[in-house]
Each structure stands twice: as structure tokens, then as C-alpha cells.
Amino acid sequence: MDNPEKPLSRKRIVVTRAPDQSRELIRVLESLGAEVLLLPTVSFAPPEDWQKLDDQLRQLDLFDAILFLSRNAVRYICDRCAQLGIKCEMLQSHSRLIGAVGPATAELLAAKGLHVDYVTKSGTGEALARELSQRLAGKRVLLPRSDRGDDRVPGALRRAGANVTEVIAYRTTVPDSLDPGVLARIRRADVDAILFASPSAFHNLASSIAASDLAALCSRIQFTAIGPTTARALRDAGVRVEIEADDASASGLAESLARYYQRRSPAARRS
């Protein structure tokens, strides 16, 4: 008896995440039958100036809450704590709330020895601010983030009455080069889907393939965005978002893609 075809068999999926953030996603996609093409369109670097972050890490007692919007924020904050001789566990106290966007960020915090008090029900910073608005009113909140972060999250927190201190924990940068072979396959629509985890991931690809050209490929390639912020960036550039995934975990993303293609399968259309 033949083995049933896997949900992503014969699908070529372009993953634009950085390599160290893609291992589990690649494993899950391949387990579902996909051919994965890795095209990192973002990379990360430390802040150009550590001073403001260091000042806040040395006076953690001032804060009632620390909110982590990404795994990168966790990694860079904990690495910097180690460089300063501060134990990562010191980020936590009995009275300080630790909040995280999504299960992947929460899992990394737990691996660093931190108890996460709240994880968003949907995977965006705006959701975290909205869901914690009552608990953070009048509270002092430390918000470590990327230099590319916009004002939506701190704005939502301040509207809720929080006293927010933003610090740059890391920079989002453009890789030195993008794989010309994968770029060529995208240009000729020799891939099935491209997955974007951030607006920067899309904008950096658009520096090599014009956004107008990417928009023209929409009928042949399924553009996949993680979360509403990324989806909004693609739509603002005229690109149709075929798949919008709220769950940024590897399994959640893979399941979103699998469900999409299963719905489009001949068997599903006949049922």
C-alpha cells in the first residue's frame, strides 16, 4: 500500500529568517514534505552604543515589568547581562512582571531560567500591550527592542497609562548579500511560497527584487506573513498576502501552510 502524500510534498518554500532562527522551522517543513530554500533577508547585530541599555540593566529595581517582543530581545539582553556580570535571573523579581510575545519567545525566556508571567494570546507586541493594559496602568515598563521598531507598542502602552522606557537591545541589518540562485528562482516563480517574519524581511528582499515585481508574482507565489504587522507591510507595498499566520512557532507556521495547500488540493475541492 502506498504511503499517503505529505501535506507539503512537491512544495518549494522560501524561508527568509536568519539561519539560527530557522532550524526548527526547516525541520518541521521538511517533515511535511517541503523543499526548503533558505534566503536570509535579515541579520542582527548589537547596538552601536550600549550605554542606555547598560544604564537600565544596572537599575532593574526601577521597573515593574519587562516586556520581550522577540527571541532576539531575550538573547541580546541575556548576553549583555552576562557581559556586565549580571545574572540573567536578576531580570526577575517577585514583584516584576515578565511578558512575552508568543510561545517561542516564552520558551527561550524559560530556557534562560526566567518565569514568564504572561504570554500573548496572539503573536504581536500590540496584542501584548492591549492584553496587559489594565495590569500595567501606572507601572514602569522596560521595553527592549530592535532599532527598527515602530511606535505602535510603546504608544499602546502609554495610552494604557504605563511609564515606558524603550531601549535598543539589538539592530536589524541587511545581510551582505542574498543568494542569487534563490533570487532567480523567485523571479521566475519557481517557488510556491515565501515566508516573511517581519516587515524588514520583506523590505530587504524588495531591495533586490522590486516590490512592484513581487506584487506581479502574487498570482503564482503564495506570500506568507507572520502576524498583522508584517502582513500590513506587504499589503502597503501592493503585495497580496495569501497566508497570514498568527502563530510564529515552527509548528504553527508549518500548519498554516499545510492547511492552505490542503484546502487547495483537488480532493478538498471535490469534497
Secondary structure in CASP SS format (residue, H / E / C, confidence):
PFRMAT SS
TARGET T0000
AUTHOR 0000-0000-0000
METHOD secondary structure of the structure
MODEL  1
M C 1.00
D C 1.00
N C 1.00
P C 1.00
E C 1.00
K C 1.00
P C 1.00
L C 1.00
S C 1.00
R C 1.00
K C 1.00
R E 1.00
I E 1.00
V E 1.00
V E 1.00
T C 1.00
R C 1.00
A C 1.00
P H 1.00
D H 1.00
Q H 1.00
S C 1.00
R H 1.00
E H 1.00
L H 1.00
I H 1.00
R H 1.00
V H 1.00
L H 1.00
E H 1.00
S H 1.00
L C 1.00
G C 1.00
A C 1.00
E E 1.00
V E 1.00
L E 1.00
L E 1.00
L C 1.00
P C 1.00
T C 1.00
V C 1.00
S E 1.00
F E 1.00
A E 1.00
P C 1.00
P C 1.00
E C 1.00
D C 1.00
W C 1.00
Q H 1.00
K H 1.00
L H 1.00
D H 1.00
D H 1.00
Q H 1.00
L H 1.00
R C 1.00
Q C 1.00
L H 1.00
D H 1.00
L H 1.00
F C 1.00
D C 1.00
A E 1.00
I E 1.00
L E 1.00
F E 1.00
L C 1.00
S C 1.00
R H 1.00
N H 1.00
A H 1.00
V H 1.00
R H 1.00
Y H 1.00
I H 1.00
C H 1.00
D H 1.00
R H 1.00
C H 1.00
A H 1.00
Q H 1.00
L H 1.00
G C 1.00
I C 1.00
K C 1.00
C H 1.00
E H 1.00
M H 1.00
L H 1.00
Q C 1.00
S E 1.00
H C 1.00
S C 1.00
R E 1.00
L E 1.00
I E 1.00
G E 1.00
A E 1.00
V C 1.00
G H 1.00
P H 1.00
A H 1.00
T H 1.00
A H 1.00
E H 1.00
L H 1.00
L H 1.00
A H 1.00
A H 1.00
K C 1.00
G C 1.00
L C 1.00
H C 1.00
V C 1.00
D C 1.00
Y E 1.00
V E 1.00
T C 1.00
K C 1.00
S C 1.00
G C 1.00
T C 1.00
G H 1.00
E H 1.00
A H 1.00
L H 1.00
A H 1.00
R H 1.00
E H 1.00
L C 1.00
S H 1.00
Q H 1.00
R H 1.00
L H 1.00
A C 1.00
G C 1.00
K C 1.00
R E 1.00
V E 1.00
L E 1.00
L E 1.00
P E 1.00
R E 1.00
S E 1.00
D C 1.00
R C 1.00
G C 1.00
D C 1.00
D C 1.00
R H 1.00
V H 1.00
P H 1.00
G H 1.00
A H 1.00
L H 1.00
R H 1.00
R H 1.00
A C 1.00
G C 1.00
A C 1.00
N E 1.00
V E 1.00
T E 1.00
E E 1.00
V E 1.00
I E 1.00
A E 1.00
Y E 1.00
R E 1.00
T E 1.00
T E 1.00
V C 1.00
P C 1.00
D C 1.00
S C 1.00
L C 1.00
D C 1.00
P H 1.00
G H 1.00
V H 1.00
L H 1.00
A H 1.00
R H 1.00
I H 1.00
R H 1.00
R C 1.00
A C 1.00
D C 1.00
V C 1.00
D C 1.00
A E 1.00
I E 1.00
L E 1.00
F E 1.00
A C 1.00
S C 1.00
P H 1.00
S H 1.00
A H 1.00
F H 1.00
H H 1.00
N H 1.00
L H 1.00
A H 1.00
S C 1.00
S C 1.00
I C 1.00
A C 1.00
A H 1.00
S H 1.00
D H 1.00
L H 1.00
A H 1.00
A H 1.00
L C 1.00
C C 1.00
S C 1.00
R C 1.00
I C 1.00
Q E 1.00
F E 1.00
T E 1.00
A E 1.00
I E 1.00
G H 1.00
P H 1.00
T H 1.00
T H 1.00
A H 1.00
R H 1.00
A H 1.00
L H 1.00
R H 1.00
D H 1.00
A C 1.00
G C 1.00
V C 1.00
R C 1.00
V C 1.00
E C 1.00
I E 1.00
E E 1.00
A E 1.00
D C 1.00
D C 1.00
A C 1.00
S C 1.00
A H 1.00
S H 1.00
G H 1.00
L H 1.00
A H 1.00
E H 1.00
S H 1.00
L H 1.00
A H 1.00
R H 1.00
Y H 1.00
Y H 1.00
Q H 1.00
R H 1.00
R H 1.00
S C 1.00
P H 1.00
A H 1.00
A H 1.00
R H 1.00
R H 1.00
S C 1.00
END
